[in-house]
Amino acid sequence: MTPIEIMQKIGVCQQALTRGNTELKTLGVKKARAEHDYKVALRKEILRLRQLEKQPATLINDLAKGKEEIAKLRLNRDIAETNYSVCIEAMRNLRLELEAYRSFLTWERVELKNT
């Protein structure tokens, strides 16, 4: 791999990291919204079960979380959290790749000086 090719790969990694930052922000907002929607719906259901249906306190959490709408919101929250984590790991991998290219470029420079 020539130094020019390495520099091009470094540029590609830097662009991908920039796009990743934008994507990470978007996924962070989606994650926060999903968490908000889930918690609000769960609290409303717990309150409804407690006040209107007079359910035993020991069952309320399980009943509320088992309701289909609440379970779907929890699934959406978990998916959003996973997407956010995957994006962070992808950016971490890009940083490692970038460092590898920089190291390779440094090695090429040293080799060139030694010849």
C-alpha positions in Angstrom: 0.0 0.0 0.0 1.5 3.3 -1.0 1.5 6.4 1.2 -1.0 8.1 -1.1 -3.4 5.1 -0.7 -2.9 5.3 3.1 -3.7 9.0 3.1 -6.9 8.3 1.1 -7.9 5.6 3.6 -7.3 8.1 6.5 -9.5 10.6 4.7 -12.3 8.0 4.3 -12.1 7.1 8.0 -12.3 10.7 9.0 -15.3 11.3 6.9 -17.0 8.2 8.3 -16.3 9.4 11.8 -17.9 12.8 11.0 -21.0 11.0 9.6 -20.9 8.7 12.7 -21.1 11.7 15.0 -24.2 13.0 13.3 -25.7 9.5 13.4 -24.8 9.1 17.0 -26.7 12.3 17.9 -29.8 11.1 16.0 -29.7 7.7 17.7 -29.2 9.4 21.1 -32.3 11.5 20.6 -34.3 8.4 19.4 -33.0 6.5 22.5 -34.1 9.3 24.9 -37.5 9.6 23.2 -38.1 5.8 23.4 -37.1 5.8 27.1 -39.4 8.7 27.8 -42.4 7.1 26.0 -41.9 3.8 27.8 -41.6 5.3 31.3 -44.6 7.7 30.8 -46.8 4.9 29.5 -45.6 2.5 32.3 -46.4 5.1 35.0 -49.8 5.8 33.6 -50.6 2.0 33.5 -49.3 1.5 37.1 -51.5 4.4 38.3 -54.5 3.0 36.5 -54.0 -0.4 37.9 -53.5 0.9 41.4 -56.4 3.4 41.5 -59.1 2.1 39.2 -58.6 -1.6 39.3 -57.4 -1.8 42.9 -54.8 -4.5 42.0 -52.5 -5.9 44.7 -49.3 -3.8 45.0 -47.2 -6.9 44.4 -48.7 -7.6 41.0 -49.0 -4.1 39.6 -45.5 -4.0 38.1 -45.8 -7.3 36.4 -49.3 -6.6 35.1 -48.2 -3.2 33.8 -45.1 -4.5 32.0 -47.1 -7.4 30.6 -49.6 -5.1 28.8 -49.0 -5.4 25.1 -48.7 -1.6 24.5 -46.1 -1.2 27.3 -44.2 -4.3 26.2 -43.9 -2.9 22.7 -42.7 0.5 24.0 -40.1 -1.4 26.1 -39.0 -3.3 23.0 -38.6 -0.1 21.1 -36.6 1.4 23.9 -34.3 -1.7 24.0 -33.8 -1.5 20.2 -33.0 2.2 20.3 -30.5 1.5 23.1 -28.9 -1.3 21.1 -28.6 0.9 18.0 -26.9 3.6 20.0 -24.4 1.1 21.4 -23.7 -0.4 18.0 -23.0 3.1 16.6 -20.6 3.8 19.5 -18.7 0.6 18.8 -18.6 1.3 15.1 -17.0 4.6 15.8 -14.6 3.0 18.1 -13.6 0.6 15.4 -13.1 3.5 12.9 -10.8 5.2 15.4 -8.8 2.0 15.7 -8.6 1.7 12.0 -7.5 5.3 11.7 -4.7 4.8 14.2 -3.6 1.7 12.3 -3.3 3.7 9.1 -1.4 6.4 10.9 1.0 3.9 12.4 1.5 2.3 9.0 2.1 5.7 7.4 4.7 6.5 10.1 6.4 3.1 9.5 6.5 3.9 5.8 8.1 7.3 6.5 10.8 5.7 8.7 11.4 3.0 6.1 11.8 5.7 3.4 14.3 7.6 5.5 16.3 4.5 6.1 16.7 3.6 2.4 
